[in-house]
Amino acid sequence: MHEAQRKAERLPLFPRRKLDHIPGDYGLPVIGQTFRFLRDLQGMVEEGAEQYGPVLRGSVLFQRGVTLLGPDANEFVLRDQDHVFSSRGAWNPVLGKLFRNGLMLRDFADHKFHRRIMQQAFRKPALSSYLESMNPHIASGIQQWPRYRSFSFFQAIKSLLLDVGASTFFGLRMGPEAKKVNEAFVAEVDASLAIARLMIPGTTWYRGMKGRQFLEGFVSDLIPARKQSDANDFFSQLCRASQEEDGPGLSDDDIMNHMIFLLFAAHDTTTSTLSSIVYALAKNPQWQQRLREEYEELGKDELEYKDLGKLEQTTRVFREALRMHPPLPVIPRRTVDDVEWQGYRIPRNTMVSIVPLHTHYMEAYWSNPRTFDPERFSPERAEDKQHFYQWIPFGGGHHKCLGINFAELQSKVFLFHFLRNFSVQVRPGYRMKYQQVPLAVPKDGLPVTIKPL
């Protein structure tokens, strides 16, 4: 076992390190800055940066820790050249019981081994094959949406992408259990921020753990048949690969944990991304037309893999929406050794966070950062090219999100079919309020109205 991995696994939960030598404050007794963190993360970080600078201490969710701000800090933590930043140590207290041993909750050599296996789901041949079912599934799904009256885009796209994800990764057509699966995932995500973690019926934590139990049974029941199947969906391939004898395989428990986490990661982050994109397009209808014209130039009714790179305008919209609303606005780690940054000693077993949301609004790197402006990603302006770690909605380094290309592919396929059939709008003066943690999602479900073209 990697030495850093051994150190990470021995870290005690919820330590109280002395961090008084670092600027900042812990907020209220016991709860610290938790309520502000949940209510207004961006405002809290901006005020902290202005008052204390790019290195500051604080206390959130009963964890005292240090926040490092800016692209250089992002690179320092995410590249982790000295293997001192544990992802498992950071996420396990929050997600360990809900998303047990998911890829994000693994470190170093163990993470590398499992990541190599999971990468097969996102290589070019796999991505290309996903388009075969994704095109008709999305095209038919959006035709079921209500027209000329307001509805929750977030709930509609969440349901549609759950069906697409089940088909893409599991080879399933979701039937009556679709509602239960969706509710179980929602309950799991909500429970990640539960403060009282007791199995008391009716509580957020109870619902989350019950959702986890349902998903464990749902996935585990499918494994035996998939080991004997010759289907090409990723779930079947993973089950068959676990039986190979030329190296350490995966247990049924590994397969179940990976598939639950995969569906969560692929489903919820793209739901967040498309909510941000559609809100921006509704507020900036000229961009709807620009994308529509780009699609018409292709002269076809379905996207092929070779078409994705041609959609330059769509790529800019995708990147700009993720700049403004990264699905994961905070990325935490925990130190497995003492480390130093900008003259400050950060002790072993300290929670260290970087904040992509803050970096994405730094005026030193982005012009008018609060304005939706996809052209900032054009070759002529290339605002994102000043620092490799200034645009990091999918993280970076060893733990960079495996699904970055899948998220872009799925977003482009959706926008292609959606905008060729509908225009979308929000009511006059509407501004979407975001829940920024644990994932960036609209608090009110993003009410929209669509009209056929």
Secondary structure, DSSP 4 states (H G I P E B T S, - for coil): --HHHHHHHTPPSS-----TTSSB---BTTTBTHHHHHH-HHHHHHHHHHHH-SEEEEEETTEEEEEE-SHHHHHHHHH-TTS-EEHHHHHHHHHTTTSTT-GGG--HHHHHHHHHHHGGGGSHHHHHHHHHHHHHHHHHHHTTS--SS-EEHHHHHHHHHHHHHHHHHH-----TTHHHHHHHHHHHHHHTT-SS-S--TTSHHHHHHHHHHHHHHHHHTTHHHHHT----SHHHHHHHHTT-SSS----HHHHHHHHHHHHHHHHHHHHHHHHHHHHHHHH-HHHHHHHHHHHHHH--SS--GGGGGG-HHHHHHHHHHHHHS-SS--EEEEESS-EEETTEEE-TT-EEEE-HHHHTT-TTTSSSTTS--GGGGSTTT-GGGS-TTS--TT--GGG--TTHHHHHHHHHHHHHHHHTTEEEE--TT--PPEE-SSS-EETT--EEEEEE-
